[in-house]
């Protein structure tokens, strides 16, 4: 038993040491990368489509009048502004084939973006003391998928991110004592085109944070290998509070290894 406790103690001691090392390295990255120059290139066009839902025999109208130029411009502005919040110097390269790249000069390319308007089925569940009910609703959805390529002296694996913007949905139930029934009511806050452009602001800021955190965690990983460490917890940096926090599994870019 004492041997088991010793092993457990050593494990958590190593884990604590590893976490402290990660935090220290991540803070070093933040200090060293201030005023790093980042050439950011967004494409002139995205791939926009509206999908027809055969189940409900309908398609969304939220992208009627949609301007991909405006969407990309709004996203670029939000992305660049957020990177500047991290202390990076952002600029648009005059010649994308002739951009200096090294540890303090990055090239970030949004190489591909797909914007899809679709109808998504949302299933709402209702539980009572004795029964379970479900109600299905067709909701407007705008799916945005993005592929990023990053070079800081070498091309990194492609980084992918996909998010959905959907109708707002809320439901409630009321039990009627007189009828001994449960009344089900719901409201849908239908998406409008302005919501899609506001979504571009959200995504631009999100992508900027993911970009910075990816580069920071890559730096930590590289330094870990020099120390023959193998364990790593991914971190996120909050530029407003100047604080580190642990990253959730789905709160980051997904690396495409193909």
C-alpha positions in Angstrom: 0.0 0.0 0.0 2.8 2.4 0.9 4.5 1.6 -2.4 1.2 2.4 -4.3 0.9 5.8 -2.4 4.5 6.5 -3.3 3.9 5.8 -7.0 0.7 8.0 -7.0 2.6 10.8 -5.2 5.4 10.7 -7.8 2.9 10.7 -10.6 1.2 13.8 -9.4 4.5 15.4 -8.5 5.7 15.0 -12.1 2.3 16.2 -13.4 2.5 19.3 -11.3 6.1 19.9 -12.4 5.1 19.4 -16.0 2.2 21.9 -15.7 4.4 24.5 -14.1 7.0 24.1 -16.9 4.2 24.5 -19.5 3.0 27.7 -17.9 6.5 29.1 -17.7 7.2 28.3 -21.4 3.9 29.7 -22.5 4.6 32.9 -20.7 8.0 33.1 -22.3 6.3 32.8 -25.7 4.0 35.7 -24.9 6.9 37.8 -23.9 9.1 36.9 -26.9 6.4 37.3 -29.5 5.4 40.8 -28.7 5.6 42.9 -31.9 6.0 39.8 -34.1 4.9 40.7 -37.7 2.1 38.6 -39.2 1.2 38.8 -42.9 -2.4 37.8 -43.1 -4.0 36.8 -46.4 -7.7 36.0 -46.8 -9.1 34.8 -50.2 -11.2 37.0 -52.4 -14.0 34.5 -52.5 -15.6 31.8 -50.3 -17.5 28.7 -51.5 -21.1 29.6 -50.7 -24.0 27.2 -51.2 -27.6 26.7 -50.0 -28.6 23.0 -49.3 -32.1 21.7 -49.9 -33.5 19.6 -47.1 -35.4 16.7 -48.6 -36.9 15.6 -45.2 -38.7 18.9 -44.7 -38.9 19.8 -48.4 -37.4 23.3 -47.8 -34.3 25.3 -47.7 -33.1 28.3 -45.6 -33.6 31.9 -46.9 -31.2 33.4 -44.4 -28.5 33.8 -47.1 -30.7 35.7 -49.6 -28.8 38.9 -50.5 -25.6 37.6 -48.8 -22.4 39.3 -49.8 -19.3 37.1 -49.3 -17.1 40.2 -50.0 -18.6 42.0 -46.9 -18.5 38.8 -44.8 -14.8 38.3 -45.6 -13.9 41.9 -45.1 -15.7 42.0 -41.7 -14.0 38.8 -40.7 -10.5 40.0 -41.7 -10.9 43.2 -39.8 -12.0 41.3 -36.6 -9.2 38.8 -37.1 -6.5 41.4 -37.6 -7.8 43.6 -34.7 -7.8 40.5 -32.4 -4.2 39.6 -33.3 -3.2 43.1 -32.5 -4.7 42.6 -29.1 -2.2 39.8 -28.6 0.5 42.3 -29.3 1.2 41.2 -32.9 1.8 43.5 -35.9 -0.6 42.6 -38.7 -0.3 43.6 -42.3 -1.5 42.6 -45.8 1.4 41.3 -48.0 1.8 43.0 -51.3 3.2 39.8 -52.8 2.1 36.6 -51.2 4.9 34.6 -52.9 7.6 36.9 -51.4 6.8 37.2 -47.6 9.7 36.9 -45.1 9.0 34.1 -42.7 10.8 33.1 -39.5 10.0 32.8 -35.8 9.1 36.5 -35.6 7.6 36.9 -39.0 4.6 34.7 -39.7 2.4 34.2 -42.8 -1.2 33.2 -42.1 -3.4 32.2 -45.0 -7.1 31.4 -44.9 -6.7 29.2 -47.9 -10.3 27.9 -48.1 -13.7 28.8 -46.6 -17.0 27.1 -47.1 -20.3 28.8 -46.1 -23.4 26.6 -46.2 -27.0 27.5 -45.6 -29.0 24.6 -44.5 -32.0 23.3 -42.4 -31.0 21.4 -39.3 -33.3 19.2 -37.4 -33.3 20.0 -33.7 -35.0 17.5 -31.3 -36.3 18.9 -28.1 -37.0 16.4 -25.2 -39.7 16.7 -22.6 -39.8 14.5 -19.5 -42.6 13.9 -17.1 -42.8 11.6 -14.1 -44.0 8.7 -16.2 -43.3 9.5 -19.9 -40.8 11.0 -22.3 -41.7 13.0 -25.3 -39.7 14.5 -28.1 -40.5 17.3 -30.6 -38.5 17.9 -33.8 -38.0 21.4 -35.3 -36.4 22.5 -38.5 -33.9 25.3 -37.7 -32.1 27.7 -40.0 -28.3 27.0 -39.9 -25.3 28.7 -41.4 -22.3 26.4 -41.3 -18.8 28.0 -41.8 -15.8 25.7 -42.4 -12.3 27.3 -42.6 -8.8 26.0 -43.5 -5.7 27.9 -42.3 -2.1 27.5 -43.4 0.6 29.0 -41.3 4.3 29.5 -42.0 6.9 30.7 -39.5 9.9 29.4 -41.4 8.2 26.2 -42.2 4.7 25.3 -43.3 2.7 23.9 -40.4 0.0 21.2 -40.9 -3.3 22.7 -42.2 -5.5 23.9 -39.3 -9.3 23.4 -39.6 -12.3 24.9 -37.8 -16.0 24.4 -38.3 -18.9 26.2 -36.5 -22.6 26.5 -36.8 -24.9 29.6 -36.4 -28.5 28.5 -35.7 -31.9 29.9 -35.0 -32.3 30.8 -31.3 -34.6 28.2 -29.7 -36.4 28.1 -26.4 -39.2 26.0 -25.0 -41.1 25.5 -21.8 -43.8 23.2 -20.3 -46.7 23.9 -18.1 -48.7 21.3 -16.2 -52.4 21.8 -16.1 -53.9 20.4 -12.9 -57.4 20.6 -14.3 -56.7 18.6 -17.5 -53.9 16.5 -16.1 -51.9 17.4 -19.2 -48.6 19.0 -20.0 -48.7 22.0 -22.4 -45.6 22.4 -24.6 -44.7 25.8 -26.0 -41.7 27.0 -27.9 -40.3 30.1 -29.5 -37.8 30.4 -32.4 -35.6 33.5 -32.9 -35.2 33.3 -36.6 -31.8 34.2 -38.1 -31.5 37.3 -40.2 -28.8 38.4 -42.6 -27.4 40.9 -40.1 -26.8 38.0 -37.7 -24.6 36.3 -40.3 -22.4 39.4 -40.6 -22.2 39.7 -36.8 -21.1 36.0 -36.9 -18.2 37.0 -39.1 -16.9 39.3 -36.3 -17.2 36.4 -33.8 -15.4 34.0 -36.1 -12.6 36.4 -36.9 -11.9 36.9 -33.2 -12.2 33.2 -32.5 -9.8 32.3 -35.4 -7.3 34.8 -34.2 -7.3 33.3 -30.7 -6.9 29.8 -32.1 -4.0 31.0 -34.3 -2.1 32.5 -31.4 -2.8 29.5 -29.1 -1.7 27.1 -31.8 1.6 28.9 -32.2 2.1 29.1 -28.5 1.4 25.4 -27.9 3.6 24.5 -30.8 6.4 26.5 -29.1 5.8 24.7 -25.8 5.8 21.3 -27.5 9.1 22.1 -29.2 10.7 23.1 -25.9 9.3 20.0 -24.2 11.0 17.8 -26.7 14.3 19.5 -25.9 13.8 18.5 -22.3 12.7 15.0 -23.1 9.2 15.7 -21.7 6.3 13.9 -23.4 3.2 15.1 -21.4 1.5 18.3 -22.4 -1.8 20.1 -21.6 -2.9 22.5 -24.2 -3.2 26.1 -23.1 -5.1 29.2 -24.1 -4.0 32.7 -23.5 -6.4 35.6 -22.5 -4.8 38.8 -23.8 -7.3 41.0 -21.8 -6.6 39.4 -18.4 -3.1 38.4 -19.3 -3.8 34.9 -18.0 -3.4 31.3 -19.1 -6.0 28.7 -18.9 -6.4 25.1 -19.9 -8.0 24.6 -23.3 -11.1 22.5 -23.8 -10.8 19.6 -26.3 -13.0 21.3 -28.9 -11.9 24.9 -28.2 -9.1 25.0 -30.7 -8.1 24.3 -34.3 -8.2 20.7 -35.6 -5.0 19.6 -37.3 -5.4 18.0 -40.7 -2.6 15.4 -41.1 -3.4 14.1 -44.6 
